[in-house]
Amino acid sequence: MPLEVLASIVVVGLAAIWIMMRFMGFDRELRFADEAVARAEWAADNPTAPPLDIIVAESGKAALVRNKRGLGLIWTMGLDTASHDLAGAVPRPHPKGLRVVLHDFAAPSVLVELTPDEIPTWHQMIEEAA
């Protein structure tokens, strides 16, 4: 097969996949619209530690979750979520909010987008959890 034909097949195939992904909505990002969504996502990731209290960031991209193990953080990654307990976590200022250093090889740090009003509260809660 000539290289020109192969290259055009690859380009058309990739473009078709990109269009299908956009059309089907797989390029959107999950948001915690309210506490119930964050609660359901936390419970799915942590069935042995049900949430007791939840604070959702105004951006909808993260939430602090108090549970029987202590304080945890859940954040969005595309259409999925990840969660982590905050024992030993270190909050650091960032222009977009806070960078939470988790001391975990799998998730070394997380950027949490917060409003200027949310930063002091979240900073204090994460420091207290450590």
Contact map, one row per residue, 1 for C-alpha under 8 A:
1110110000000000000000000000000000000000000000000000000000000000000000000000000000000000000000000000000000000000000000000000000000
1111110000000000000000000000000000000000000000000000000000000000000000000000000000000000000000000000000000000000000000000000000000
1111111000000000000000000000000000000000000000000000000000000000000000000000000000000000000000000000000000000000000000000000000000
0111111100000000000000000000000000000000000000000000000000000000000000000000000000000000000000000000000000000000000000000000000000
1111111110000000000000000000000000000000000000000000000000000000000000000000000000000000000000000000000000000000000000000000000000
1111111111000000000000000000000000000000000000000000000000000000000000000000000000000000000000000000000000000000000000000000000000
0011111111100000000000000000000000000000000000000000000000000000000000000000000000000000000000000000000000000000000000000000000000
0001111111110000000000000000000000000000000000000000000000000000000000000000000000000000000000000000000000000000000000000000000000
0000111111111000000000000000000000000000000000000000000000000000000000000000000000000000000000000000000000000000000000000000000000
0000011111111100000000000000000000000000000000000000000000000000000000000000000000000000000000000000000000000000000000000000000000
0000001111111110000000000000000000000000000000000000000000000000000000000000000000000000000000000000000000000000000000000000000000
0000000111111111000000000000000000000000000000000000000000000000000000000000000000000000000000000000000000000000000000000000000000
0000000011111111100000000000000000000000000000000000000000000000000000000000000000000000000000000000000000000000000000000000000000
0000000001111111110000000000000000000000000000000000000000000000000000000000000000000000000000000000000000000000000000000000000000
0000000000111111111000000000000000000000000000000000000000000000000000000000000000000000000000000000000000000000000000000000000000
0000000000011111111100000000000000000000000000000000000000000000000000000000000000000000000000000000000000000000000000000000000000
0000000000001111111110000000000000000000000000000000000000000000000000000000000000000000000000000000000000000000000000000000000000
0000000000000111111111000000000000000000000000000000000000000000000000000000000000000000000000000000000000000000000000000000000000
0000000000000011111111100000000000000000000000000000000000000000000000000000000000000000000000000000000000000000000000000000000000
0000000000000001111111110000000000000000000000000000000000000000000000000000000000000000000000000000000000000000000000000000000000
0000000000000000111111111110000000000000000000000000000000000000000000000000000000000000000000000000000000000000000000000000000000
0000000000000000011111111110000000000000000000000000000000000000000000000000000000000000000000000000000000000000000000000000000000
0000000000000000001111111100000000000000000000000000000000000000000000000000000000000000000000000000000000000000000000000000000000
0000000000000000000111111100000000000000000000000000000000000000000000000000000000000000000000000000000000000000000000000000000000
0000000000000000000011111111000000000000000000000000000000000000000000000000000000000000000000000000000000000000000000000000000000
0000000000000000000011111111000000000000000000000000000000000000000000000000001000000000000000000000000000000000000000000000000000
0000000000000000000011001111100000000000000000000000000000000000000000000000010000000000000000000000000000000000000000000000000000
0000000000000000000000001111110000000000000000000000000000000000000000000000011000000000000000000000000000000000000000000000000000
0000000000000000000000000011111000000000000000000000000000000000000000000001111000000000000000000000000000000000000000000000000000
0000000000000000000000000001111100000000000000000000000000001000000000000001111100000000000000000000000000000000000000000000000000
0000000000000000000000000000111110000000000000000000000000111000000000000001000000000000000000000000000000000000000000000000000000
0000000000000000000000000000011111101100000000000000000100011110000000000000000000000000000000000000000000000000000000000000000000
0000000000000000000000000000001111101000000000000000000000010000000000000000000000000000000000000000000000000000000000000000000000
0000000000000000000000000000000111111100000000000000000100010000000000000000000000000000000000000000000000000000000000000000000000
0000000000000000000000000000000111111110000000000000011100000000000000000000000000000000000000000000000000000000000000000000000000
0000000000000000000000000000000001111111000000000000000000000000000000000000000000000000000000000000000000000000000000000000000000
0000000000000000000000000000000111111111100000000000000000000000000000000000000000000000000000000000000000000000000000000000000000
0000000000000000000000000000000101111111110000000000010100000010000000000100000000000000000000000000000000000000000000000000000000
0000000000000000000000000000000000111111111000000010010000000000000000000000000000000000000000000000000000000000000000000000000000
0000000000000000000000000000000000011111111100000000000000000000000000000000000000000000000000000000000000000000000000000000000000
0000000000000000000000000000000000001111111110000000000000000000000000000000000010000000000000000000000000000000000000000000000000
0000000000000000000000000000000000000111111111100110000000000000100000000100000000100000000000000000000000000000000000000000000000
0000000000000000000000000000000000000011111111101110000000000000000000000000000000000000000000000000000000000000000000000000000000
0000000000000000000000000000000000000001111111100000000000000000000000000000000000000000000000000000000000000000000000000000000000
0000000000000000000000000000000000000000111111100000000000000000000000000000000001100000000000000000000000000000000000000000000000
0000000000000000000000000000000000000000011111111100000000000000000000000000000000000000000000000000000000000000000000000000000000
0000000000000000000000000000000000000000011111111100000000000000000000000000000000000000000000000000000000000000000000000000000000
0000000000000000000000000000000000000000000001111100000000000000000000000000000000000000000000000000000000000000000000000000000000
0000000000000000000000000000000000000000001001111110000000000000001110000000000000000000000000000000000000000000000000000000000000
0000000000000000000000000000000000000000011001111111000000000000001100000000000000000000000000000000000000000000000000000000000000
0000000000000000000000000000000000000010011000001111110000000000111100000000000000000000000000000000000000000000000000000000000000
0000000000000000000000000000000000000000000000000111110000000000111100000000000000000000000000000000000000000000000000000000000000
0000000000000000000000000000000000000000000000000011111000000000111000000000000000000000000000000000000000000000000000000000000000
0000000000000000000000000000000000100110000000000011111100000011110000000000000000000000000000000000000000000000000000000000000000
0000000000000000000000000000000000100000000000000000111110000011100000000000000000000000000000000000000000000000000000000000000000
0000000000000000000000000000000101100100000000000000011111010111000000000000000000000000000000000000000000000000000000000000000000
0000000000000000000000000000000000000000000000000000001111111110000000000000000000000000000000000000000000000000110001000000000000
0000000000000000000000000000000000000000000000000000000111111000000000000000000000000000000000000000000000000000011000000000000000
0000000000000000000000000000001000000000000000000000000011111100000000000000000000000000000000000000000000000000111000000000000000
0000000000000000000000000000001111000000000000000000000111111110000000000000000000000000000000000000000000000000000000000000000000
0000000000000000000000000000011100000000000000000000000011111110000000000011000000000000000000000000000000000001100000000000000000
0000000000000000000000000000000100000000000000000000000110111111000000001111000000000000000000000000000000000001100000000000000000
0000000000000000000000000000000100000100000000000000011110011111100000001110000000000000000000000000000000000000000000000000000000
0000000000000000000000000000000000000000000000000000011100000111110000111100000000000000000000000000000000000000000000000000000000
0000000000000000000000000000000000000000010000000011111000000011111000111100000000000000000000000000000000000000000000000000000000
0000000000000000000000000000000000000000000000000011110000000001111111110000000000000000000000000000000000000000000000000000000000
0000000000000000000000000000000000000000000000001111100000000000111111110000000000000000000000000000000000000000000000000000000000
0000000000000000000000000000000000000000000000001111000000000000011111000000000000000000000000000000000000000000000000000000000000
0000000000000000000000000000000000000000000000001000000000000000011111100000000000001000000000000000000000000000000000000000000000
0000000000000000000000000000000000000000000000000000000000000000011111110000000000001110000000000000000000000000000000000000000010
0000000000000000000000000000000000000000000000000000000000000001111011111000000000001110000000000000000000000000000000000000010010
0000000000000000000000000000000000000000000000000000000000000001111001111100000000111100000000000000000000000000000000000000000000
0000000000000000000000000000000000000000000000000000000000000111100000111110000000111100000000000000000000000000000000000000000000
0000000000000000000000000000000000000100010000000000000000000111100000011111000011110000000000000000000000000000000000000000000000
0000000000000000000000000000000000000000000000000000000000001110000000001111100011100000000000000000000000000001000000000000000000
0000000000000000000000000000111000000000000000000000000000001100000000000111111111000000000000000000000000000000000000000000000000
0000000000000000000000000000110000000000000000000000000000000000000000000011111111000000000000000000000000000000000000000000000000
0000000000000000000000000011110000000000000000000000000000000000000000000001111110000000000000000000000000000000000000000000000000
0000000000000000000000000101110000000000000000000000000000000000000000000001111110000000000000000000000000000000000000000000000000
0000000000000000000000000000010000000000000000000000000000000000000000000001111111000000000000000000000000000000000000000000000000
0000000000000000000000000000000000000000100000000000000000000000000000000111111111100000000000000000000000000000000000000000000000
0000000000000000000000000000000000000000000010000000000000000000000000000111100111110000000000000000000000000000000000000000000000
0000000000000000000000000000000000000000010010000000000000000000000000011110000011111000000000000000000000000000000000000000000000
0000000000000000000000000000000000000000000000000000000000000000000000011100000001111100000000000000000000000000000000000000000000
0000000000000000000000000000000000000000000000000000000000000000000011111000000000111110000000000000000000000000000000000000000000
0000000000000000000000000000000000000000000000000000000000000000000001111000000000011111100000000000010000000000000000000000010011
0000000000000000000000000000000000000000000000000000000000000000000001100000000000001111100000000000000000000000000000000000000011
0000000000000000000000000000000000000000000000000000000000000000000000000000000000000111110000000000011000000000000000000000000011
0000000000000000000000000000000000000000000000000000000000000000000000000000000000000111111000000001111000000000000000000000011011
0000000000000000000000000000000000000000000000000000000000000000000000000000000000000001111100000001110000000000000000000000011001
0000000000000000000000000000000000000000000000000000000000000000000000000000000000000000111110000111100000000000000000000010011000
0000000000000000000000000000000000000000000000000000000000000000000000000000000000000000011111000111100000000000000000000000000000
0000000000000000000000000000000000000000000000000000000000000000000000000000000000000000001111101110000000000000000000000000000000
0000000000000000000000000000000000000000000000000000000000000000000000000000000000000000000111111110000000000010000000000000000000
0000000000000000000000000000000000000000000000000000000000000000000000000000000000000000000011111100000000000000000000000000000000
0000000000000000000000000000000000000000000000000000000000000000000000000000000000000000000001111100000000000011111000000000000000
0000000000000000000000000000000000000000000000000000000000000000000000000000000000000000000011111110000000000011111100100000000000
0000000000000000000000000000000000000000000000000000000000000000000000000000000000000000001111111111000000000011110000100010000000
0000000000000000000000000000000000000000000000000000000000000000000000000000000000000000001111001111100000001111000000000000000000
0000000000000000000000000000000000000000000000000000000000000000000000000000000000000000111100000111110000001111000000000000000000
0000000000000000000000000000000000000000000000000000000000000000000000000000000000000000111100000011111000011100000000000000000000
0000000000000000000000000000000000000000000000000000000000000000000000000000000000000101110000000001111100111100000000000000000000
0000000000000000000000000000000000000000000000000000000000000000000000000000000000000001100000000000111110111000000000000000000000
0000000000000000000000000000000000000000000000000000000000000000000000000000000000000000000000000000011111111000000000000000000000
0000000000000000000000000000000000000000000000000000000000000000000000000000000000000000000000000000001111110000000000000000000000
0000000000000000000000000000000000000000000000000000000000000000000000000000000000000000000000000000000111110000000000000000000000
0000000000000000000000000000000000000000000000000000000000000000000000000000000000000000000000000000011111111100000000000000000000
0000000000000000000000000000000000000000000000000000000000000000000000000000000000000000000000000000111111111100000000000000000000
0000000000000000000000000000000000000000000000000000000000000000000000000000000000000000000000000011111100111110000000000000000000
0000000000000000000000000000000000000000000000000000000000000000000000000000000000000000000000000011110000111111000000000000000000
0000000000000000000000000000000000000000000000000000000000000000000000000000000000000000000001011111000000001111100000000000000000
0000000000000000000000000000000000000000000000000000000000001100000000000010000000000000000000011111000000000111110000000000000000
0000000000000000000000000000000000000000000000000000000010101100000000000000000000000000000000011100000000000011111000000000000000
0000000000000000000000000000000000000000000000000000000011100000000000000000000000000000000000011100000000000001111111100000000000
0000000000000000000000000000000000000000000000000000000001100000000000000000000000000000000000011000000000000000111111100000000000
0000000000000000000000000000000000000000000000000000000000000000000000000000000000000000000000001000000000000000011111110000000000
0000000000000000000000000000000000000000000000000000000000000000000000000000000000000000000000000000000000000000011111111000000000
0000000000000000000000000000000000000000000000000000000010000000000000000000000000000000000000000000000000000000011111111100000000
0000000000000000000000000000000000000000000000000000000000000000000000000000000000000000000000001100000000000000011111111110000000
0000000000000000000000000000000000000000000000000000000000000000000000000000000000000000000000000000000000000000000111111111000000
0000000000000000000000000000000000000000000000000000000000000000000000000000000000000000000000000000000000000000000011111111100000
0000000000000000000000000000000000000000000000000000000000000000000000000000000000000000000000000000000000000000000001111111110000
0000000000000000000000000000000000000000000000000000000000000000000000000000000000000000001000000100000000000000000000111111111000
0000000000000000000000000000000000000000000000000000000000000000000000000000000000000000000000000000000000000000000000011111111100
0000000000000000000000000000000000000000000000000000000000000000000000000000000000000000000000000000000000000000000000001111111110
0000000000000000000000000000000000000000000000000000000000000000000000100000000000000100111000000000000000000000000000000111111111
0000000000000000000000000000000000000000000000000000000000000000000000000000000000000000111000000000000000000000000000000011111111
0000000000000000000000000000000000000000000000000000000000000000000000000000000000000000000000000000000000000000000000000001111111
0000000000000000000000000000000000000000000000000000000000000000000001100000000000000111100000000000000000000000000000000000111111
0000000000000000000000000000000000000000000000000000000000000000000000000000000000000111110000000000000000000000000000000000011111
